[in-house]
Amino acid sequence: MRVFLYEFITGGGLLTAGEGPPAGSLLQEGAAMLAALAEDFSRISGVTVDVLHDARLPEFDLPRRRVWRVSQPQDELRLFKRLSAEADVTVLIAPETNGLLTRRVQLAEAAHARLLSPGSTLVELASDKNRTAAYLAVRGIPVPRGEVLQPGAPLPIDCPTPFVCKPARGAGSEGVALLQSRDNWRPAEPPTHQRIEAYCPGIPVSCAWIGGAHVQILEPCLQYLSDDGRFTYQGGRLPLEAGLRRRARALARRVAEALPPASSYIGVDMVLGRASDNNTHHDVVIEVNPRLTTSYVGLRAACRGNLAEAMLHARAGKSMDLDFSPGCWEFDASGNVSQLQDDR
C-alpha cells in the first residue's frame, strides 16, 4: 500500500509565498504531526509512505518513506497532484488559514485521491469559525455567543466584555486575542473577516475521534495554552480526571454526530466550565479541526494500538479496538512526549 502524507508547511506549500524558509509554531507542529503519522504508517506491514519536503528545510528522518524534495512551487503542485492520484490513500494536513486546507483538499479531490482525511464538504464548513459556530448552535450544541465582524466594520455596540477576537479563517492561535474592554480592540490589518465571541472561562480541552461507520472517540487531552491572552498552544496532557473525561467525550460525540460524515481523524477544541461532574451547562465548543491535530503525538504514545491502522480500518467500514494506557502523558507542540507519575 502506498500512503501519501502531505503536510503543507513542511511539504513546500509556502514556496509560492516567495519568502524565506518556514519557521515558527506552525512549522513545529506540522513537523511533529508528520513525523508521528509517518512512523505509525511505517509500522503497518506492506505500507510505503510518500512525503513532499521543502528543500529549504533539513530533511526529516522518517522510516520507510520516499521523500520528494521540492524547491519550486510548480514542482510542488505537480508532485502533489501526481502523488495524490497514485497513492492508495492520501492524508492532508494544512492550516485552515485563508482557505489553504480547503484548496488542497479540492486539488486532491480533482486528482481523484482516495482521502483518509476529511473531504471538502466538512473542511469548508469547519474552516470558517463563524459558519461552524452557527451550524453547531442550530443543532443544539453549545458554542460561545458571538457574531461575524465584516472587514473594516466597527466593533458592535453590544459586544460583551471580556471578549475574544479571532480570524474567521485561521489556524492555531494566530491572530487570536483576549480583550478586556472595547478600548483594547484594533481592526485587523489588512481588513479581514473576524469572529467576535464572549470569553468562556474554564478548562481548555481537545478531543479527537476517528470517524466512520463506528465513531471512535479518543482520549480527551488537557490543553496547555499561554496566559498572555493569545492562547498560544504549548502542548497538552492526558488523561483527564474521570468526570471531565466523561463530559469531554460526550460533547465530542455530539459534535461528531452533527457534522457531515468522514472516515478520518477529526479534532474539536472545547472549554469545560468549572462545574460539578453532572453540570455541563458551561461546557462549550470553541472550534472544529478537520485534520490531524497536534494532540496526535500524545495520543499515539498513550495508545496501545496503532492509530494510523485504526484510520485505515475506519475507511474500510470497520472498527479497531483501541486501548489507552492508564498512565499520565505530557507532550509539547514540537512533538516531545514524556510519561509522568500519575499525580491527578
matplotlib code that plots the C-alpha trace (Angstrom):
import matplotlib.pyplot as plt

x = [0.0, 1.2, 0.3, 0.8, 1.2, 1.1, 1.8, 1.5, 4.3, 7.0, 5.8, 6.6, 3.2, 4.9, 7.2, 4.6, 5.0, 8.5, 9.7, 12.4, 12.2, 9.2, 9.5, 7.5, 4.9, 3.0, 6.3, 7.0, 3.5, 3.4, 6.7, 5.7, 2.4, 4.0, 6.8, 4.4, 1.9, 4.7, 6.2, 2.8, 2.1, 5.6, 4.7, 2.0, 3.2, 3.4, 2.9, 5.2, 5.0, 5.5, 6.0, 6.8, 9.6, 10.5, 14.1, 14.9, 14.3, 16.6, 15.5, 13.4, 14.5, 11.3, 11.3, 10.3, 9.4, 10.1, 10.9, 10.2, 12.2, 10.8, 12.3, 9.9, 6.2, 5.3, 7.2, 5.4, 1.9, 2.8, 4.0, 1.1, -1.4, 0.6, 1.1, -2.5, -3.7, -1.2, -1.5, -3.8, -4.7, -3.9, -3.8, -3.7, -2.6, -2.7, -3.7, -7.3, -5.9, -7.5, -8.7, -5.4, -6.6, -9.8, -7.9, -5.5, -8.4, -10.1, -6.9, -6.7, -10.3, -9.8, -7.0, -9.4, -7.4, -8.7, -8.7, -8.0, -8.6, -11.8, -13.3, -14.1, -17.7, -16.5, -13.3, -15.1, -17.6, -15.0, -12.5, -15.0, -15.3, -18.5, -20.1, -19.1, -20.5, -23.8, -24.0, -23.4, -25.7, -28.7, -28.2, -28.2, -24.5, -23.2, -20.8, -19.7, -22.1, -20.6, -21.0, -19.3, -17.3, -17.1, -13.8, -13.4, -16.6, -16.6, -16.9, -20.6, -22.1, -23.4, -20.1, -19.7, -16.6, -14.2, -14.3, -12.2, -11.4, -10.0, -9.8, -12.8, -10.5, -7.4, -5.4, -3.7, -3.7, -2.6, -4.4, -6.3, -6.6, -8.5, -9.6, -10.8, -12.6, -13.7, -10.8, -8.3, -9.7, -8.0, -9.3, -7.4, -4.6, -5.2, -9.0, -10.5, -13.5, -13.3, -15.3, -16.1, -17.2, -17.8, -14.8, -15.7, -13.6, -12.9, -10.6, -9.3, -9.6, -9.1, -10.9, -10.4, -12.2, -11.8, -15.0, -16.6, -19.4, -18.5, -17.2, -14.4, -13.9, -10.3, -8.9, -9.5, -6.4, -5.9, -4.5, -1.6, -2.2, -0.2, -1.7, -0.9, -4.3, -3.1, -3.9, -0.7, -0.8, 2.1, 1.1, -1.1, -1.6, -3.7, -5.8, -8.3, -9.9, -12.8, -15.6, -14.1, -13.2, -16.9, -18.0, -15.4, -16.2, -19.9, -19.6, -17.2, -19.6, -22.4, -20.2, -19.1, -22.8, -23.8, -21.0, -21.0, -19.7, -16.0, -14.0, -10.9, -9.3, -11.0, -10.5, -12.5, -11.4, -13.7, -13.8, -15.2, -16.8, -15.6, -18.6, -19.5, -19.3, -23.0, -23.3, -22.3, -24.1, -20.9, -19.2, -18.8, -17.2, -14.6, -13.8, -13.5, -10.2, -10.9, -7.5, -4.9, -4.2, -1.0, -2.5, -2.0, 1.6, 0.4, -2.5, -0.3, 2.1, -0.7, -2.5, -1.6, -2.8, -1.8, -4.0, -3.0, -4.1, -7.4, -7.9, -7.4, -9.9, -12.4, -12.1, -12.9, -16.1, -14.6, -13.6, -10.4, -10.2, -8.1, -6.8, -5.1, -2.5, -3.7, -0.5, -0.2, 1.4, 2.6, 3.6, 4.7, 3.9, 7.2, 6.2, 8.2, 6.4, 7.1, 5.3, 4.7, 3.9, 0.2, -0.5, -4.0]
y = [0.0, 3.5, 6.3, 9.9, 12.1, 15.8, 18.5, 22.0, 23.8, 21.2, 20.0, 23.1, 24.8, 28.1, 28.1, 30.2, 32.9, 33.8, 34.3, 32.6, 29.0, 28.2, 28.9, 29.3, 27.3, 26.1, 24.6, 22.9, 21.4, 20.4, 18.6, 16.8, 15.6, 14.4, 12.5, 10.8, 9.8, 8.6, 6.4, 4.9, 4.1, 2.6, 0.1, -1.4, -4.3, -3.6, 0.2, 2.7, 6.4, 9.2, 12.8, 16.1, 18.1, 21.8, 21.7, 24.7, 22.7, 20.0, 16.5, 14.6, 11.1, 9.3, 5.4, 3.6, 6.7, 8.3, 11.9, 14.1, 17.3, 20.4, 23.8, 25.4, 26.0, 24.5, 21.3, 21.1, 21.4, 18.9, 16.3, 16.9, 16.1, 13.1, 11.5, 12.2, 10.4, 7.4, 6.7, 4.1, 6.6, 10.3, 12.2, 16.0, 18.3, 22.1, 25.2, 26.4, 29.9, 31.8, 28.5, 26.8, 23.4, 23.7, 24.4, 21.5, 19.1, 20.3, 19.8, 16.2, 15.5, 16.8, 14.2, 11.5, 11.0, 8.4, 10.6, 9.3, 12.9, 14.9, 15.9, 19.4, 19.5, 19.1, 21.1, 24.1, 24.1, 23.7, 26.2, 29.1, 29.7, 31.8, 29.2, 26.3, 28.1, 28.8, 25.2, 23.7, 26.1, 25.3, 21.6, 22.4, 22.2, 24.9, 27.5, 30.9, 33.8, 35.7, 37.2, 37.9, 41.1, 42.2, 43.6, 47.2, 47.2, 48.8, 46.8, 46.1, 48.4, 45.4, 43.5, 41.5, 42.0, 40.4, 39.0, 37.0, 38.3, 35.9, 35.5, 33.7, 31.6, 31.0, 28.2, 27.7, 30.8, 33.2, 36.5, 35.5, 37.9, 38.2, 41.7, 43.1, 46.1, 47.8, 50.2, 47.4, 46.5, 47.4, 46.5, 43.7, 44.8, 44.0, 44.1, 40.6, 38.7, 38.1, 36.4, 38.3, 36.0, 36.1, 34.8, 31.5, 30.7, 27.1, 24.2, 24.1, 20.6, 18.9, 15.7, 13.8, 10.9, 8.6, 8.8, 6.2, 3.6, 3.4, 6.7, 6.1, 8.9, 9.1, 10.2, 13.9, 16.0, 18.9, 21.8, 24.0, 27.5, 30.7, 33.0, 36.3, 36.5, 35.0, 31.3, 30.1, 26.3, 24.8, 21.1, 19.0, 16.2, 13.1, 11.5, 13.9, 13.4, 11.0, 13.5, 15.9, 13.0, 11.9, 15.5, 16.0, 12.7, 13.3, 16.7, 15.4, 12.7, 15.2, 17.2, 14.1, 13.1, 16.6, 17.1, 15.7, 12.1, 11.5, 8.3, 10.1, 11.7, 15.0, 17.1, 19.6, 22.2, 22.9, 24.6, 22.7, 25.1, 24.8, 23.0, 19.7, 16.4, 16.4, 20.1, 20.6, 24.0, 25.9, 23.5, 25.0, 24.0, 26.5, 25.1, 22.0, 20.9, 19.0, 17.4, 15.7, 17.7, 18.1, 16.1, 13.1, 12.9, 12.3, 10.1, 7.7, 7.4, 6.5, 4.2, 0.5, 0.2, 1.9, 5.0, 5.1, 1.5, 2.4, 5.1, 2.6, 0.3, 3.1, 3.8, 0.2, 0.4, -1.5, -0.6, -1.5, -1.8, 0.9, 0.6, 3.5, 3.2, 4.3, 6.2, 10.0, 11.5, 15.0, 16.4, 19.8, 21.5, 20.2, 16.5, 15.7, 13.2, 12.1, 9.7, 11.3, 10.0, 10.0, 12.6, 13.5]
z = [0.0, -0.9, 1.5, 0.6, 3.6, 2.9, 5.5, 4.0, 5.9, 5.6, 2.2, 0.2, 0.4, 1.3, -1.7, -3.5, -0.9, -2.2, 1.4, 3.5, 4.8, 7.0, 10.7, 13.9, 15.7, 12.7, 11.4, 14.7, 15.0, 11.3, 11.5, 14.7, 13.2, 10.0, 11.8, 14.2, 11.4, 9.1, 11.8, 12.6, 9.0, 8.6, 11.4, 9.2, 7.1, 3.4, 3.7, 1.9, 2.7, 0.3, 1.5, -0.1, 1.6, 1.2, 0.1, 2.3, 5.4, 7.0, 5.9, 8.4, 9.5, 8.6, 8.4, 5.2, 3.3, 0.0, 0.3, -2.8, -2.3, -3.9, -4.4, -6.9, -6.5, -9.9, -8.9, -5.6, -7.2, -10.0, -7.5, -5.1, -7.9, -9.1, -5.7, -4.7, -7.8, -7.4, -3.7, -2.3, 0.4, 1.0, 4.3, 4.1, 6.9, 6.3, 8.2, 7.6, 7.3, 4.3, 2.8, 2.5, 3.6, 1.6, -1.6, -1.1, -0.5, -3.6, -5.6, -4.2, -5.0, -8.6, -8.9, -7.7, -4.5, -2.0, 1.0, 4.5, 5.8, 5.6, 2.2, 1.0, 2.4, 6.0, 5.5, 4.0, 6.9, 9.7, 8.2, 8.8, 12.5, 12.1, 9.9, 12.2, 15.3, 13.6, 12.3, 15.7, 17.5, 15.3, 16.2, 19.9, 20.6, 22.9, 21.5, 22.8, 22.0, 19.1, 15.7, 12.4, 12.1, 8.4, 7.0, 8.1, 10.2, 13.7, 16.9, 17.7, 20.4, 22.4, 22.2, 25.5, 27.7, 28.1, 24.5, 22.1, 18.6, 16.0, 12.3, 10.8, 8.8, 10.9, 12.4, 15.7, 17.8, 15.0, 15.3, 18.4, 21.3, 24.6, 25.1, 28.5, 27.1, 23.8, 24.2, 23.6, 20.2, 17.0, 13.5, 11.7, 9.3, 6.4, 6.9, 7.0, 8.3, 12.0, 14.8, 18.0, 20.8, 24.5, 26.6, 28.2, 31.3, 32.2, 31.3, 27.7, 26.3, 22.9, 22.0, 18.7, 17.1, 14.2, 12.1, 10.0, 10.4, 14.1, 15.5, 18.0, 20.5, 21.6, 25.0, 25.7, 26.4, 28.7, 26.6, 27.7, 26.5, 27.1, 29.7, 27.8, 26.1, 22.9, 23.7, 22.1, 22.0, 24.1, 24.3, 26.5, 28.9, 29.2, 30.6, 32.2, 35.6, 35.2, 35.4, 33.0, 30.7, 30.6, 29.8, 27.0, 25.4, 25.5, 23.9, 21.2, 20.3, 19.9, 17.5, 15.6, 15.1, 14.0, 11.4, 7.8, 8.0, 7.4, 7.8, 9.2, 12.2, 13.4, 16.5, 18.5, 20.9, 23.8, 27.2, 30.1, 32.7, 36.2, 37.4, 39.1, 37.1, 36.5, 35.5, 31.8, 31.5, 30.9, 28.5, 25.0, 21.7, 20.5, 17.1, 14.9, 13.4, 10.1, 10.1, 12.2, 15.4, 17.4, 20.3, 18.0, 19.3, 22.8, 21.9, 19.9, 22.8, 25.2, 22.8, 22.9, 19.3, 16.1, 15.4, 11.7, 11.3, 13.1, 10.5, 7.7, 9.4, 9.6, 5.9, 5.2, 7.3, 10.2, 13.8, 15.6, 19.4, 20.9, 24.4, 26.2, 28.9, 32.4, 32.8, 32.6, 29.4, 28.6, 25.3, 23.8, 20.5, 19.0, 19.5, 22.6, 24.8, 28.3, 30.7, 34.1, 37.5, 37.8, 40.4, 39.4]

ax = plt.figure().add_subplot(projection="3d")
ax.plot(x, y, z, "-o")
ax.set_aspect("equal")
plt.show()
